[in-house]
Amino acid sequence: MRTVVVVGYDGVQGIDLVGPFDVFTGATTYLASTGLDTGYDVSVVSVGGRPVTTGPGTGLQIVTQPLPGADGLIDTVVLPGGFGVDGARADAALIDWIRGVSLRARRVVTVCSGAFLAAEAGLLDGCRATTHWSEAARLAAEYPAVTVDPDPIFVRSSDRVWTAAGVSAGIDLALALVEDDHGHEVAQTVARWMVLHLRRPGGQTQFAAPVWMPRARRDPVRDVQEHIEADPAGSHSVTELARRAAMSPRHFTRVFTEEIGEAPGAYVDRIRTEAARRLLEQTDDPVTVVATRCGYGSAESLRRNFGRRLGISPDQYRKTFA
């Protein structure tokens, strides 16, 4: 049995903690059903072994055990994120424990802003790491020795440290570790038990849900947005979009970028990528047909833009999410 400890603290994100916990215990249950006693002994631990409460307004209290001593054999340490992570990384006892346990554990796993705990302990210096997209800039600013990549769902940051984007991505990483330990069939069975579509590859961009599209305040710009979204395959040059908004191209580009947060051309490309995603999920159309229906000149153009935005090919996306 591999010993897994999940660290708790006040303000921890519930799913960051419980998600990986359920993956490891689910794998143990499945392995036991096949007559194998080679799963995981999983526990939630904290400084002093006191109960911890999840983030503001939730009030979920989790019973924990004390942090294991230096003589304990630990396979995997999971460091979840949450609103309380700043308080946790200010706890010298916890950071000292993380620094010490990292020397003897086979791997340390961070989920979401749990990367701040590993960074504070010096485990990510000189490494590429990921975290939740909303925390990436802060992690990079506060720990300049860490190369922060906000795109992947998870990455192997070093020989012994893995970092995940957070929330459901912690489940993806835990499934990947189960697959490393026990093979594809065990990981896939656990994924099915948890009613997951399929385990997502770590290099995939953080895009579990369709991208939220900001809405413009000004009616002419909002009208242009709706026009693009209604017909992704249409001819949406800046000149034509500006004419629709009754603005000069230069003024339209400035106003659109201020309202939406990206230039018109980039927005058009994002809408086309989203449209392609939906067609890949919902139809059996060949990639060449999907490309045409979404305004791409060729299947190669779709593949190039899809890979640049989502970090995965259209074919692999369809295989995973159709």
Secondary structure, 3 states (H helix, E strand, C coil): CEEEEEECCCCECHHHHHHHHHHHHHHHHHHHHCCCCCCEEEEEEEHHHCCEEECCCCCCEECCEECCCCCCCCCEEEECCECCHHHHHCCHHHHHHHHHHCCCCCEEEEEHHHHHHHHHCCCCCCCEECCCHHHHHHHHHHCCCCEECCCECEEECCCCEEEECCCCHHHHHHHHHHHHHHCHHHHHHHHHHCCCCCCCCCCCECCCCCCCCCCCCCHHHHHHHHHHHHCCCCCCCHHHHHHHCCCCHHHHHHHHHHHHCCCHHHHHHHHHHHHHHHHHHHCCCCHHHHHHHCCCCCHHHHHHHHHHHHCCCHHHHHHHHC
